[in-house]
Amino acid sequence: MKNADKPLVWLHGDIKTPPFTINARIETGYLLRLLQKGEKLSLPHLRPMPAIGKGCCELRINDENKTWRIILQIRQDIILILDAFGKKTNDTPLKIIDNCKRRINKYESDGK
């Protein structure tokens, strides 16, 4: 029996054109779809982010003039989208990390 695809639960962030180009938006959708089907991605597309929490990753999307990051948490039954932002440096801003942790805690405290 085939497992059902994991639903995406958007806690924060948008992936729309603009600011994403149409090609970046299509690539994002494709990569998210692979994750929903249970595919294992790695660099250069997906980088673990254990500083945020168990199962947290950074999805990397290279656009024409910008690099996008989508922070997500892959759980057994769902994928939580925690944030989406344009990244300008190698380090993820501490504010983004803290916001993602807060969103996970709020999601869990709401009984999900």
Stockholm file with secondary structure:
# STOCKHOLM 1.0

chainA/1-112         MKNADKPLVWLHGDIKTPPFTINARIETGYLLRLLQKGEKLSLPHLRPMPAIGKGCCELRINDENKTWRIILQIRQDIILILDAFGKKTNDTPLKIIDNCKRRINKYESDGK
#=GR chainA/1-112 SS CCCCCCCEEESSCCCCTTTSCHHHHHHHHHHHHHHHTTCCCCTTTEEECTTTCTTEEEEEEECSSCEEEEEEEECSSCEEEEEEEEECSSSCCHHHHHHHHHHHHHHHHTTC
#=GC SS_cons         CCCCCCCEEESSCCCCTTTSCHHHHHHHHHHHHHHHTTCCCCTTTEEECTTTCTTEEEEEEECSSCEEEEEEEECSSCEEEEEEEEECSSSCCHHHHHHHHHHHHHHHHTTC
//
